């Protein structure tokens, strides 16, 4: 009985230490949890992805095989992704999008199709390092005005760096939403990358000791942001 209780207590402690990103916010209006965002493998455990070569780095749905309801989003409007509590780990955030060949529902997002639309880096000067992407529950960005109309996956990753001094120590908290962009333009998003494939785990913004010596600069992992 004690061992069962210990396991339950351990799982509860693990879940309390982490978080998920289950809620999409369109122009300030939140959907319910896992409505417009695909339910991730860690919806109960809240455990992160640590292997940057894993297919779970993409949308973290290898076990749930989840899809979601696709929601209309106007180009140029505000889109947000909310955690189920503060994303409190010291870390940075990236948001990527990928255009589906037809519909977003059921599409796996494979190939060189992802482009970055938003990032929240760390700020370092050798004396301090701060993390604007920590201790917040919502990441909001503007859907690029020149983004072509169509259906897209929207992927968030918050990269926790508190244990990132060794290879594989960075923790990725991930989810993917499904949106239909309306009123778009004729822009050409890029650079395009594949996920997994975009990282090798040795990037200076992924494998980093944030404690000592305090970094003099911080290099955000991933491609440049496409702003349309």
Backbone as a chain_set.jsonl record, in Angstrom:
{"seq": "XXXXXXXXXXXXXXXXXXXXXXXXXXXXXXXXXXXXXXXXXXXXXXXXXXXXXXXXXXXXXXXXXXXXXXXXXXXXXXXXXXXXXXXXXXXXXXXXXXXXXXXXXXXXXXXXXXXXXXXXXXXXXXXXXXXXXXXXXXXXXXXXXXXXXXXXXXXXXXXXXXXXXXXXXXXXXXXXXXXXXXXXXXXXXXXXXXXXXXXXXXXXXXXXXXXXXXXXXXXXXXXXXXXX", "coords": {"N": [[0.829, -1.198, 0.0], [1.95, 1.194, 0.821], [3.86, 1.56, -1.2], [2.274, 1.938, -3.471], [0.997, 4.292, -2.742], [3.24, 5.943, -2.667], [3.994, 6.004, -5.353], [1.757, 7.268, -6.491], [1.927, 9.729, -5.168], [4.378, 10.585, -6.157], [3.817, 10.897, -8.911], [1.919, 12.904, -8.761], [3.465, 14.957, -7.73], [5.257, 15.312, -9.849], [3.52, 16.231, -11.873], [2.758, 18.622, -10.726], [5.029, 20.091, -11.003], [5.277, 20.852, -13.612], [3.789, 21.785, -16.828], [1.189, 22.295, -19.302], [0.053, 23.337, -22.596], [-2.918, 24.01, -23.299], [-4.941, 25.715, -24.33], [-6.325, 27.801, -26.789], [-6.387, 31.219, -27.756], [-8.334, 33.513, -29.352], [-8.34, 36.663, -30.58], [-8.59, 37.589, -27.939], [-10.527, 35.908, -26.879], [-10.821, 32.956, -25.18], [-10.691, 29.492, -26.062], [-12.061, 26.35, -24.93], [-10.137, 23.974, -22.968], [-8.078, 21.895, -24.917], [-9.649, 22.085, -27.2], [-9.323, 23.654, -29.64], [-6.74, 22.988, -29.731], [-4.547, 20.29, -30.102], [-4.752, 17.437, -28.066], [-2.116, 16.651, -25.999], [0.44, 14.126, -25.36], [1.189, 14.399, -22.722], [-0.951, 15.305, -21.21], [-1.89, 14.511, -18.777], [0.408, 13.777, -17.174], [2.101, 15.923, -17.62], [4.725, 15.932, -18.361], [7.782, 16.95, -19.956], [9.149, 17.096, -23.368], [12.363, 15.932, -24.115], [14.109, 14.973, -25.992], [15.413, 16.074, -28.876], [15.348, 14.892, -31.333], [13.121, 13.385, -31.48], [9.907, 12.44, -32.802], [7.923, 13.49, -31.299], [8.68, 16.046, -30.718], [7.43, 17.631, -32.478], [4.4, 17.866, -32.351], [3.751, 16.446, -30.122], [2.006, 14.209, -29.902], [2.127, 11.454, -30.21], [1.035, 9.342, -28.791], [-1.627, 10.054, -28.139], [-2.712, 10.601, -30.63], [-4.185, 12.767, -31.45], [-6.556, 15.057, -32.905], [-7.964, 18.317, -33.516], [-10.518, 20.874, -33.222], [-10.778, 23.033, -35.93], [-10.269, 26.491, -36.077], [-11.422, 29.69, -37.235], [-9.246, 32.336, -38.056], [-8.358, 35.628, -38.481], [-6.023, 37.067, -40.735], [-3.556, 39.234, -39.456], [-4.746, 39.506, -37.014], [-4.927, 39.004, -33.389], [-3.479, 36.255, -31.745], [-3.353, 33.825, -29.232], [-1.751, 31.514, -26.961], [-2.422, 29.595, -24.195], [-1.169, 28.435, -21.103], [-1.791, 25.814, -18.654], [-1.337, 26.879, -16.236], [1.093, 29.033, -14.691], [3.905, 29.231, -16.825], [6.486, 28.52, -15.394], [9.163, 27.754, -15.348], [12.546, 28.773, -15.874], [13.172, 30.016, -18.981], [12.776, 30.111, -22.597], [10.729, 31.036, -25.452], [9.224, 29.89, -28.491], [7.146, 30.339, -31.362], [5.779, 28.574, -33.978], [4.469, 28.175, -37.321], [2.74, 26.16, -39.775], [1.693, 25.492, -43.038], [-1.051, 23.588, -44.024], [-1.423, 20.988, -46.497], [-4.045, 20.631, -47.371], [-6.471, 20.314, -45.41], [-6.103, 21.101, -41.92], [-6.81, 19.272, -39.967], [-5.885, 16.088, -38.997], [-3.498, 16.263, -40.39], [0.003, 15.72, -40.265], [2.138, 17.484, -40.141], [4.66, 17.041, -41.252], [7.896, 17.362, -42.873], [9.773, 20.037, -44.543], [8.311, 22.523, -43.589], [7.732, 24.337, -41.606], [7.676, 27.581, -40.163], [8.92, 30.325, -38.272], [7.003, 32.52, -36.273], [7.004, 34.026, -34.007], [8.9, 34.912, -31.109], [10.313, 34.649, -27.834], [12.966, 35.612, -26.358], [15.751, 35.071, -24.024], [17.383, 37.544, -21.96], [20.582, 38.613, -21.651], [23.605, 39.816, -20.082], [26.019, 39.221, -19.015], [26.152, 39.913, -16.383], [23.592, 39.627, -15.422], [20.883, 37.409, -16.195], [17.802, 37.29, -17.676], [14.369, 36.197, -18.044], [11.892, 36.801, -19.987], [9.993, 35.061, -20.978], [9.112, 33.453, -18.923], [7.224, 32.559, -15.979], [4.766, 33.412, -16.888], [1.46, 32.942, -18.237], [0.414, 33.029, -20.763], [1.131, 33.279, -24.205], [1.217, 35.607, -26.704], [0.695, 36.657, -30.06], [0.821, 38.41, -33.251], [-0.931, 37.375, -36.04], [0.696, 37.133, -39.066], [0.084, 39.709, -41.458], [0.401, 39.344, -44.198], [0.272, 36.647, -44.538], [-0.603, 33.849, -46.439], [-3.997, 32.884, -47.07], [-5.578, 29.975, -45.67], [-5.375, 26.671, -44.168], [-3.695, 25.965, -41.125], [-1.194, 24.58, -38.914], [-0.409, 25.635, -35.655], [2.236, 25.97, -33.616], [3.51, 25.895, -30.369], [6.444, 26.207, -28.374], [7.837, 26.143, -25.253], [10.934, 26.461, -23.95], [12.477, 25.123, -21.365], [15.204, 25.97, -19.353], [16.484, 25.427, -17.0], [17.83, 23.109, -16.335], [19.678, 22.76, -18.302], [22.433, 22.556, -18.693], [23.757, 20.303, -19.478], [23.841, 17.973, -22.246], [20.677, 17.259, -23.6], [19.325, 18.175, -21.432], [17.597, 20.357, -21.59], [14.16, 21.244, -21.465], [11.249, 20.736, -23.294], [8.172, 22.198, -23.698], [5.217, 21.698, -25.266], [2.681, 22.294, -27.748], [0.153, 21.948, -30.342], [-1.988, 23.897, -32.308], [-4.957, 24.142, -34.383], [-5.761, 26.121, -37.092], [-7.681, 28.215, -39.323], [-6.701, 30.451, -41.568], [-7.962, 33.514, -42.566], [-8.64, 36.117, -44.983], [-6.055, 36.624, -45.854], [-2.731, 37.387, -47.247], [-0.27, 37.599, -49.868], [2.211, 36.683, -49.096], [5.447, 35.046, -48.678], [6.239, 32.793, -46.559], [9.077, 32.089, -44.452], [12.458, 31.458, -43.137], [11.977, 27.972, -44.021], [11.664, 25.087, -42.016], [12.149, 21.739, -40.763], [10.444, 19.835, -38.264], [10.833, 17.214, -36.108], [14.325, 18.158, -36.555], [15.017, 20.778, -36.831], [16.595, 21.415, -34.646], [19.67, 20.336, -33.071], [20.361, 19.923, -30.498], [22.724, 20.82, -29.429], [22.857, 23.512, -29.725], [23.741, 26.862, -28.765], [21.715, 28.159, -27.397], [20.215, 26.148, -26.371], [21.717, 24.083, -25.151], [23.026, 25.07, -22.349], [24.46, 26.7, -19.574], [22.811, 28.47, -17.318], [23.45, 29.592, -14.949], [26.192, 29.821, -13.992], [29.337, 30.402, -15.553], [27.559, 33.514, -15.737], [25.815, 33.986, -18.698], [26.981, 36.123, -21.35], [25.64, 36.811, -23.599], [22.613, 35.783, -25.282], [21.578, 33.365, -27.548], [18.891, 32.889, -29.496], [17.327, 29.828, -30.199], [16.638, 28.266, -33.388], [15.153, 29.344, -36.574], [15.098, 32.677, -38.096], [12.513, 35.04, -37.245], [9.583, 35.161, -39.204], [7.898, 37.895, -40.301], [6.075, 38.735, -42.108]], "CA": [[0.0, 0.0, 0.0], [2.832, 2.345, 0.867], [4.502, 1.751, -2.493], [1.274, 2.515, -4.36], [0.84, 5.688, -2.323], [4.449, 6.669, -3.057], [3.92, 6.218, -6.797], [0.744, 8.295, -6.724], [2.479, 10.988, -4.693], [5.436, 10.975, -7.077], [3.183, 11.383, -10.135], [1.283, 14.189, -8.447], [4.55, 15.931, -7.604], [5.758, 15.579, -11.195], [2.551, 17.062, -12.579], [2.76, 19.953, -10.13], [6.256, 20.779, -11.384], [5.303, 21.142, -15.037], [2.592, 22.432, -17.358], [0.824, 22.049, -20.692], [-0.505, 24.492, -23.298], [-4.137, 23.426, -23.865], [-5.997, 26.659, -24.674], [-6.079, 28.814, -27.813], [-7.104, 32.47, -27.523], [-8.502, 34.231, -30.609], [-8.796, 38.025, -30.301], [-8.935, 37.729, -26.533], [-11.544, 34.937, -26.46], [-10.23, 31.623, -25.048], [-11.468, 28.27, -26.262], [-11.86, 25.418, -23.827], [-8.917, 23.188, -23.056], [-8.018, 20.83, -25.917], [-10.703, 22.257, -28.205], [-8.629, 24.011, -30.877], [-5.373, 22.49, -29.581], [-4.498, 18.836, -30.022], [-4.399, 16.934, -26.743], [-0.761, 16.109, -26.025], [0.674, 12.917, -24.567], [1.427, 14.734, -21.316], [-2.077, 16.065, -20.664], [-1.995, 14.136, -17.362], [1.696, 13.824, -16.468], [2.709, 17.221, -17.903], [6.153, 15.734, -18.571], [8.251, 17.592, -21.189], [9.986, 16.391, -24.338], [13.777, 16.301, -23.957], [14.852, 14.451, -27.139], [15.097, 16.946, -30.012], [15.192, 14.083, -32.545], [11.869, 12.642, -31.369], [8.749, 12.963, -33.522], [7.094, 14.232, -30.347], [9.072, 17.452, -30.691], [6.548, 18.371, -33.378], [3.137, 18.207, -31.698], [3.679, 15.664, -28.89], [0.735, 13.467, -29.953], [2.369, 10.097, -30.692], [0.163, 8.412, -28.061], [-3.039, 10.461, -28.212], [-3.145, 10.671, -32.036], [-5.3, 13.708, -31.37], [-6.791, 16.218, -33.746], [-8.726, 19.323, -32.79], [-11.43, 21.66, -34.043], [-10.086, 24.123, -36.596], [-10.974, 27.747, -35.829], [-11.085, 30.782, -38.144], [-8.398, 33.393, -37.506], [-8.074, 36.6, -39.535], [-4.659, 37.569, -40.839], [-3.419, 40.519, -38.79], [-5.401, 39.501, -35.706], [-4.158, 38.495, -32.26], [-3.652, 34.85, -31.401], [-2.603, 33.487, -28.031], [-1.771, 30.143, -26.461], [-2.388, 29.7, -22.741], [-0.804, 27.256, -20.315], [-2.734, 25.466, -17.58], [-0.74, 27.487, -15.047], [2.258, 29.787, -15.142], [5.077, 28.543, -17.359], [7.37, 29.161, -14.429], [10.572, 27.413, -15.51], [13.375, 29.747, -16.59], [13.29, 29.553, -20.342], [12.439, 30.958, -23.738], [9.594, 30.499, -26.197], [9.09, 30.081, -29.929], [5.887, 29.901, -31.979], [5.923, 28.233, -35.388], [3.271, 27.805, -38.073], [2.971, 25.348, -40.964], [0.477, 25.448, -43.842], [-1.471, 22.237, -44.388], [-1.684, 20.818, -47.932], [-5.484, 20.846, -47.578], [-7.027, 20.647, -44.109], [-5.19, 20.886, -40.803], [-7.237, 18.084, -39.223], [-5.265, 14.849, -39.444], [-2.18, 16.466, -41.008], [1.028, 15.488, -39.242], [3.134, 18.543, -40.111], [5.982, 16.545, -41.629], [8.581, 18.03, -43.969], [10.292, 21.398, -44.338], [7.082, 23.297, -43.738], [7.512, 25.183, -40.439], [8.34, 28.878, -40.101], [8.727, 30.952, -36.961], [6.246, 33.77, -36.317], [7.136, 34.775, -32.755], [9.872, 34.365, -30.173], [10.537, 35.382, -26.577], [14.296, 35.161, -25.94], [16.324, 35.531, -22.771], [18.183, 38.765, -22.047], [21.785, 38.375, -20.856], [24.663, 40.806, -20.26], [27.189, 38.806, -18.252], [25.902, 40.176, -14.964], [22.285, 39.044, -15.146], [20.138, 36.819, -17.308], [16.377, 37.322, -17.345], [13.57, 35.345, -18.916], [10.533, 37.314, -20.174], [9.104, 33.952, -21.301], [8.872, 32.645, -17.732], [6.254, 33.083, -15.016], [3.597, 33.923, -17.597], [0.627, 31.809, -18.632], [-0.086, 33.198, -22.116], [2.008, 33.852, -25.217], [0.347, 36.214, -27.71], [1.39, 37.217, -31.214], [-0.028, 38.85, -34.351], [-0.861, 36.551, -37.247], [1.217, 38.043, -40.098], [-0.954, 40.191, -42.371], [0.618, 38.832, -45.553], [0.222, 35.187, -44.546], [-1.66, 33.384, -47.341], [-5.153, 32.217, -46.471], [-5.517, 28.525, -45.69], [-5.36, 26.023, -42.855], [-2.354, 25.888, -40.564], [-0.89, 24.207, -37.539], [0.31, 26.648, -34.88], [2.967, 25.184, -32.612], [4.282, 26.605, -29.354], [7.401, 25.496, -27.528], [8.568, 26.867, -24.218], [12.13, 25.662, -23.699], [12.948, 25.356, -20.001], [16.662, 25.886, -19.38], [17.022, 25.327, -15.641], [18.699, 21.924, -16.24], [20.178, 22.623, -19.674], [23.887, 22.637, -18.782], [24.24, 19.095, -20.141], [23.072, 17.604, -23.44], [19.41, 16.619, -23.291], [18.753, 18.712, -20.208], [16.541, 21.324, -21.873], [12.822, 20.653, -21.457], [10.368, 21.374, -24.276], [6.728, 22.124, -23.422], [4.789, 21.828, -26.657], [1.358, 21.895, -28.241], [-0.19, 22.413, -31.691], [-3.364, 24.298, -32.57], [-5.405, 24.098, -35.773], [-6.454, 27.355, -37.449], [-7.946, 28.54, -40.722], [-6.408, 31.869, -41.735], [-8.827, 34.179, -43.548], [-8.248, 37.477, -45.333], [-4.6, 36.674, -45.917], [-2.068, 38.05, -48.352], [0.497, 36.773, -50.812], [3.574, 36.555, -48.61], [6.136, 33.76, -48.783], [6.861, 32.57, -45.248], [10.351, 31.388, -44.398], [12.935, 30.18, -43.669], [11.21, 26.786, -43.673], [12.441, 24.047, -41.341], [11.399, 20.557, -40.357], [10.409, 19.55, -36.822], [12.202, 17.457, -35.671], [15.309, 18.503, -37.561], [15.424, 22.172, -36.667], [17.6, 21.499, -33.581], [20.478, 19.14, -32.805], [20.541, 19.815, -29.062], [23.971, 21.467, -29.005], [22.775, 24.948, -29.962], [24.091, 27.606, -27.55], [20.504, 28.54, -26.692], [19.56, 24.934, -25.852], [22.674, 23.518, -24.183], [23.545, 26.294, -21.751], [24.425, 26.855, -18.121], [22.285, 29.818, -17.1], [23.791, 30.008, -13.59], [27.58, 30.262, -13.849], [29.317, 31.863, -15.522], [26.352, 34.101, -16.322], [26.064, 34.257, -20.122], [27.064, 37.523, -21.778], [24.606, 36.959, -24.634], [21.777, 34.6, -25.468], [21.247, 33.144, -28.947], [17.626, 32.177, -29.579], [17.389, 28.707, -31.151], [15.68, 28.253, -34.487], [15.336, 30.325, -37.65], [14.622, 34.041, -37.877], [11.061, 35.209, -37.258], [8.971, 35.734, -40.411], [6.908, 38.853, -39.828], [5.08, 38.986, -43.145]], "C": [[0.866, 1.25, 0.0], [3.466, 2.625, -0.48], [3.539, 2.368, -3.495], [1.086, 3.992, -4.041], [2.039, 6.521, -2.758], [4.445, 6.979, -4.549], [2.933, 7.326, -7.119], [1.27, 9.663, -6.32], [3.554, 11.503, -5.631], [4.86, 11.543, -8.361], [2.541, 12.738, -9.91], [2.328, 15.29, -8.345], [5.103, 16.308, -8.963], [4.826, 16.508, -11.942], [2.567, 18.481, -12.046], [3.963, 20.766, -10.575], [6.246, 21.266, -12.826], [3.972, 21.73, -15.498], [2.363, 21.992, -18.794], [0.302, 23.349, -21.29], [-1.789, 24.066, -24.017], [-5.146, 24.399, -24.473], [-5.543, 27.671, -25.717], [-6.942, 30.033, -27.506], [-7.136, 33.255, -28.834], [-9.111, 35.593, -30.309], [-9.32, 38.18, -28.876], [-9.938, 36.729, -26.01], [-10.927, 33.543, -26.377], [-11.211, 30.518, -25.414], [-11.352, 27.435, -24.992], [-10.56, 24.667, -24.008], [-9.087, 22.051, -24.06], [-9.199, 20.89, -26.893], [-10.074, 22.558, -29.562], [-7.162, 23.594, -30.842], [-5.414, 20.982, -29.385], [-4.033, 18.377, -28.637], [-3.052, 16.224, -26.807], [-0.63, 14.88, -25.124], [0.723, 13.217, -23.07], [0.25, 15.475, -20.68], [-2.338, 15.691, -19.205], [-0.671, 14.326, -16.623], [2.36, 15.187, -16.554], [4.22, 17.125, -18.114], [6.589, 16.35, -19.905], [8.892, 16.616, -22.161], [11.421, 16.865, -24.126], [14.639, 15.832, -25.126], [14.482, 15.265, -28.376], [14.98, 16.185, -31.328], [13.873, 13.316, -32.557], [10.775, 13.284, -32.216], [7.838, 13.76, -32.595], [7.515, 15.688, -30.225], [8.125, 18.287, -31.553], [5.27, 18.803, -32.666], [2.862, 17.383, -30.454], [2.371, 14.862, -28.811], [0.923, 12.024, -30.407], [1.474, 9.07, -30.012], [-1.31, 8.78, -28.201], [-3.587, 10.412, -29.628], [-4.256, 11.705, -32.213], [-5.345, 14.668, -32.549], [-7.657, 17.173, -32.934], [-9.719, 19.965, -33.743], [-10.667, 22.837, -34.622], [-10.919, 25.396, -36.488], [-10.509, 28.816, -36.812], [-10.314, 31.872, -37.411], [-8.071, 34.356, -38.644], [-6.598, 36.969, -39.539], [-4.606, 38.966, -40.236], [-4.065, 40.583, -37.424], [-4.483, 38.91, -34.644], [-4.517, 37.045, -31.958], [-2.797, 34.566, -30.178], [-2.722, 32.013, -27.695], [-1.525, 30.21, -24.959], [-2.022, 28.368, -22.107], [-1.871, 26.984, -19.261], [-2.231, 25.939, -16.212], [0.455, 28.281, -15.545], [3.35, 28.865, -15.667], [6.281, 29.074, -16.576], [8.839, 28.827, -14.605], [11.311, 28.53, -16.257], [13.598, 29.23, -18.005], [12.832, 30.567, -21.364], [11.292, 30.303, -24.503], [9.724, 30.809, -27.682], [7.689, 29.658, -30.348], [6.13, 29.746, -33.475], [4.541, 28.009, -36.008], [3.69, 26.957, -39.274], [1.659, 25.236, -41.732], [0.173, 24.016, -44.273], [-1.699, 22.149, -45.894], [-3.155, 21.01, -48.287], [-6.095, 21.28, -46.259], [-6.022, 20.331, -43.008], [-5.527, 19.614, -40.037], [-6.59, 16.837, -39.822], [-3.908, 15.015, -40.08], [-1.107, 16.399, -39.941], [2.121, 16.539, -39.208], [4.538, 18.114, -40.481], [6.553, 17.342, -42.8], [9.099, 19.405, -43.591], [9.166, 22.399, -44.569], [6.879, 24.34, -42.63], [8.301, 26.485, -40.551], [7.987, 29.542, -38.771], [8.008, 32.293, -37.119], [6.395, 34.604, -35.049], [8.196, 34.108, -31.899], [9.972, 35.271, -28.956], [11.878, 34.906, -26.033], [14.628, 35.581, -24.516], [17.137, 36.798, -23.026], [19.365, 38.607, -21.103], [22.832, 39.445, -21.135], [25.939, 40.448, -19.502], [27.073, 39.052, -16.761], [24.57, 39.595, -14.511], [21.781, 38.355, -16.397], [18.679, 36.738, -16.864], [15.587, 36.609, -18.423], [12.14, 35.896, -19.02], [9.519, 36.224, -20.501], [8.836, 33.014, -20.147], [7.9, 33.357, -16.803], [5.126, 33.853, -15.69], [2.75, 32.72, -18.0], [0.164, 31.889, -20.078], [0.974, 33.836, -23.009], [1.133, 34.316, -26.381], [1.189, 36.795, -28.841], [0.366, 37.65, -32.257], [0.16, 37.905, -35.529], [-0.401, 37.456, -38.39], [0.153, 38.411, -41.134], [-0.826, 39.627, -43.773], [0.647, 37.315, -45.623], [-0.896, 34.728, -45.481], [-2.791, 32.697, -46.59], [-5.012, 30.704, -46.604], [-5.491, 27.98, -44.278], [-3.926, 25.745, -42.417], [-2.357, 25.16, -39.224], [-0.116, 25.362, -36.915], [0.94, 25.926, -33.695], [3.72, 26.102, -31.652], [5.28, 25.661, -28.708], [7.94, 26.49, -26.51], [9.709, 25.956, -23.831], [12.654, 26.028, -22.318], [14.436, 25.047, -19.924], [17.284, 25.704, -18.006], [17.948, 24.126, -15.456], [19.452, 21.69, -17.541], [21.695, 22.671, -19.797], [24.504, 21.403, -19.419], [23.312, 18.747, -21.302], [21.799, 16.849, -23.043], [18.728, 17.16, -22.058], [17.65, 19.731, -20.422], [15.203, 20.598, -21.964], [11.91, 21.452, -22.393], [8.913, 21.115, -23.895], [6.017, 22.588, -24.685], [3.292, 21.602, -26.791], [1.132, 22.501, -29.613], [-1.678, 22.713, -31.788], [-3.667, 24.163, -34.056], [-6.205, 25.36, -36.067], [-6.675, 27.429, -38.947], [-7.763, 30.04, -40.876], [-7.271, 32.428, -42.86], [-8.293, 35.58, -43.821], [-6.755, 37.669, -45.448], [-4.071, 37.364, -47.154], [-1.317, 37.083, -49.243], [1.957, 36.658, -50.398], [4.126, 35.149, -48.789], [6.864, 33.503, -47.47], [8.174, 31.798, -45.357], [11.272, 32.048, -43.387], [12.076, 29.015, -43.182], [12.135, 25.725, -43.071], [11.542, 22.856, -41.072], [11.486, 20.424, -38.842], [9.952, 18.102, -36.646], [13.132, 17.723, -36.854], [15.832, 19.909, -37.384], [16.524, 22.324, -35.62], [18.424, 20.209, -33.52], [20.764, 18.961, -31.316], [21.804, 20.457, -28.526], [23.973, 22.97, -29.268], [23.078, 25.703, -28.667], [22.877, 28.095, -26.77], [19.743, 27.373, -26.112], [20.442, 24.225, -24.83], [23.421, 24.687, -23.558], [23.442, 26.22, -20.229], [23.997, 28.293, -17.838], [22.709, 30.396, -15.752], [25.208, 30.566, -13.458], [28.471, 29.618, -14.888], [28.056, 32.405, -16.205], [26.628, 34.452, -17.775], [26.112, 35.756, -20.424], [26.042, 37.836, -22.865], [23.739, 35.705, -24.611], [21.38, 34.531, -26.937], [19.976, 32.303, -29.027], [17.718, 31.034, -30.583], [16.32, 28.823, -32.231], [15.948, 29.339, -35.519], [14.877, 31.709, -37.228], [13.095, 34.068, -37.921], [10.638, 35.783, -38.607], [7.809, 36.626, -39.961], [5.907, 39.253, -40.901], [5.048, 40.433, -43.613]], "O": [[0.587, 2.225, -0.698], [3.603, 3.783, -0.874], [3.933, 3.226, -4.285], [1.022, 4.833, -4.938], [1.882, 7.67, -3.17], [4.837, 8.068, -4.967], [3.225, 8.216, -7.918], [1.084, 10.643, -7.041], [3.644, 12.705, -5.881], [5.347, 12.558, -8.859], [2.61, 13.617, -10.768], [2.114, 16.41, -8.809], [5.388, 17.478, -9.218], [5.273, 17.466, -12.574], [2.41, 19.438, -12.805], [3.929, 21.996, -10.532], [7.131, 22.025, -13.221], [3.137, 22.123, -14.684], [3.237, 21.391, -19.42], [0.128, 24.341, -20.583], [-1.758, 23.79, -25.216], [-6.122, 23.955, -25.078], [-4.509, 28.319, -25.557], [-8.079, 29.904, -27.054], [-6.088, 33.619, -29.367], [-10.247, 35.685, -29.845], [-10.349, 38.812, -28.639], [-10.189, 36.693, -24.806], [-10.541, 32.991, -27.407], [-12.403, 30.598, -25.115], [-10.61, 27.796, -24.078], [-9.95, 24.715, -25.076], [-10.093, 21.342, -24.057], [-9.683, 19.856, -27.352], [-10.266, 21.809, -30.52], [-6.425, 23.818, -31.803], [-6.211, 20.465, -28.603], [-3.038, 18.875, -28.11], [-2.878, 15.293, -27.593], [-1.464, 14.629, -24.255], [0.339, 12.381, -22.251], [0.44, 16.203, -19.705], [-2.943, 16.472, -18.47], [-0.631, 14.962, -15.57], [3.106, 15.568, -15.653], [4.918, 18.137, -18.05], [5.845, 16.282, -20.883], [9.145, 15.459, -21.825], [11.666, 18.062, -23.974], [15.79, 16.253, -25.242], [13.361, 15.16, -28.873], [14.559, 16.756, -32.334], [13.548, 12.665, -33.55], [10.712, 14.507, -32.341], [7.07, 14.606, -33.052], [6.764, 16.493, -29.674], [8.028, 19.502, -31.379], [5.082, 19.991, -32.405], [1.846, 17.592, -29.791], [1.713, 14.843, -27.771], [-0.011, 11.421, -30.935], [1.182, 8.027, -30.599], [-2.153, 7.898, -28.366], [-4.785, 10.205, -29.823], [-5.157, 11.526, -33.033], [-4.315, 15.039, -33.113], [-8.036, 16.871, -31.802], [-9.755, 19.639, -34.93], [-9.985, 23.559, -33.895], [-12.117, 25.39, -36.769], [-9.336, 28.85, -37.184], [-10.673, 32.278, -36.305], [-7.553, 33.929, -39.676], [-5.993, 37.161, -38.485], [-5.494, 39.785, -40.47], [-3.953, 41.597, -36.735], [-3.41, 38.387, -34.947], [-5.687, 36.664, -31.921], [-1.653, 35.012, -30.095], [-3.676, 31.346, -28.096], [-0.547, 30.803, -24.505], [-2.503, 27.312, -22.519], [-2.742, 27.818, -19.011], [-2.663, 25.444, -15.171], [0.792, 28.201, -16.726], [3.682, 27.855, -15.046], [6.998, 29.962, -17.039], [9.692, 29.536, -14.073], [10.756, 29.151, -17.163], [14.143, 28.144, -18.203], [12.542, 31.719, -21.045], [10.929, 29.157, -24.234], [10.258, 31.846, -28.075], [7.109, 28.738, -29.769], [6.618, 30.658, -34.143], [3.576, 27.696, -35.311], [4.831, 27.021, -39.731], [0.624, 24.92, -41.145], [1.033, 23.324, -44.818], [-2.124, 23.126, -46.509], [-3.478, 21.492, -49.372], [-6.228, 22.477, -46.003], [-5.201, 19.423, -43.136], [-4.633, 18.949, -39.513], [-6.734, 16.567, -41.014], [-3.211, 14.025, -40.301], [-1.268, 16.944, -38.849], [2.969, 16.496, -38.317], [5.508, 18.75, -40.071], [5.818, 17.916, -43.603], [8.895, 19.879, -42.473], [9.088, 23.037, -45.619], [5.949, 25.143, -42.708], [9.454, 26.486, -40.982], [6.902, 29.343, -38.225], [8.356, 33.097, -37.984], [5.966, 35.757, -35.012], [8.374, 32.891, -31.951], [9.751, 36.48, -29.032], [11.932, 33.903, -25.321], [13.893, 36.34, -23.885], [17.528, 37.085, -24.157], [19.181, 38.48, -19.893], [22.952, 39.931, -22.26], [26.837, 41.279, -19.365], [27.81, 38.466, -15.968], [24.429, 39.134, -13.379], [22.195, 38.673, -17.512], [18.369, 36.186, -15.809], [16.049, 36.435, -19.55], [11.272, 35.511, -18.237], [8.318, 36.426, -20.326], [8.378, 31.891, -20.359], [7.767, 34.581, -16.83], [4.599, 34.819, -15.139], [3.261, 31.604, -18.094], [-0.419, 30.932, -20.587], [1.63, 34.804, -22.623], [0.4, 33.523, -26.972], [2.26, 37.355, -28.607], [-0.812, 37.303, -32.163], [1.287, 37.665, -35.964], [-1.055, 38.464, -38.66], [-0.579, 37.552, -41.624], [-1.827, 39.45, -44.466], [1.007, 36.751, -46.656], [-2.033, 35.174, -45.331], [-2.561, 32.011, -45.594], [-4.395, 30.215, -47.55], [-5.573, 28.733, -43.307], [-3.071, 25.35, -43.21], [-3.357, 25.124, -38.507], [0.724, 25.986, -37.563], [0.237, 25.34, -32.872], [4.473, 26.978, -32.077], [5.005, 24.476, -28.518], [8.439, 27.555, -26.874], [9.492, 24.813, -23.43], [13.209, 27.109, -22.122], [14.881, 23.991, -20.373], [18.502, 25.818, -17.864], [18.763, 24.11, -14.533], [19.822, 20.558, -17.854], [22.207, 22.815, -20.907], [25.654, 21.445, -19.857], [22.156, 19.166, -21.34], [21.848, 15.913, -22.245], [17.669, 16.668, -21.667], [16.839, 19.951, -19.522], [15.124, 19.481, -22.475], [11.814, 22.675, -22.296], [8.48, 19.969, -23.783], [6.188, 23.725, -25.124], [2.704, 20.819, -26.045], [1.819, 23.442, -30.01], [-2.518, 21.9, -31.404], [-2.759, 24.08, -34.882], [-7.195, 25.65, -35.395], [-5.966, 26.801, -39.734], [-8.573, 30.82, -40.375], [-7.304, 31.884, -43.964], [-7.584, 36.158, -42.997], [-6.24, 38.753, -45.173], [-4.827, 37.856, -47.992], [-1.674, 35.911, -49.362], [2.84, 36.548, -51.249], [3.384, 34.194, -49.019], [7.995, 33.956, -47.294], [8.348, 30.963, -46.245], [10.924, 33.087, -42.827], [11.52, 29.054, -42.085], [13.243, 25.5, -43.558], [10.317, 22.959, -41.145], [12.463, 20.841, -38.219], [8.816, 17.773, -36.987], [12.754, 17.532, -38.01], [16.972, 20.201, -37.748], [17.311, 23.268, -35.694], [17.94, 19.133, -33.871], [21.347, 17.953, -30.917], [21.954, 20.625, -27.316], [24.988, 23.631, -29.054], [22.713, 25.241, -27.585], [23.001, 28.416, -25.588], [18.734, 27.566, -25.434], [19.969, 23.817, -23.769], [24.343, 25.234, -24.163], [22.452, 25.735, -19.681], [24.754, 29.228, -18.099], [22.381, 31.539, -15.432], [25.411, 31.639, -12.889], [28.385, 28.408, -15.1], [27.555, 31.799, -17.152], [27.598, 35.157, -18.055], [25.379, 36.548, -19.831], [25.63, 38.984, -23.03], [24.094, 34.699, -23.997], [20.904, 35.514, -27.506], [19.988, 31.127, -28.664], [18.149, 31.251, -31.716], [15.251, 29.395, -32.019], [16.857, 30.152, -35.358], [14.334, 31.891, -36.138], [12.467, 33.221, -38.557], [11.227, 36.744, -39.101], [6.864, 36.162, -39.323], [4.988, 40.027, -40.634], [4.253, 40.782, -44.485]]}, "num_chains": 1, "name": "protein.A"}
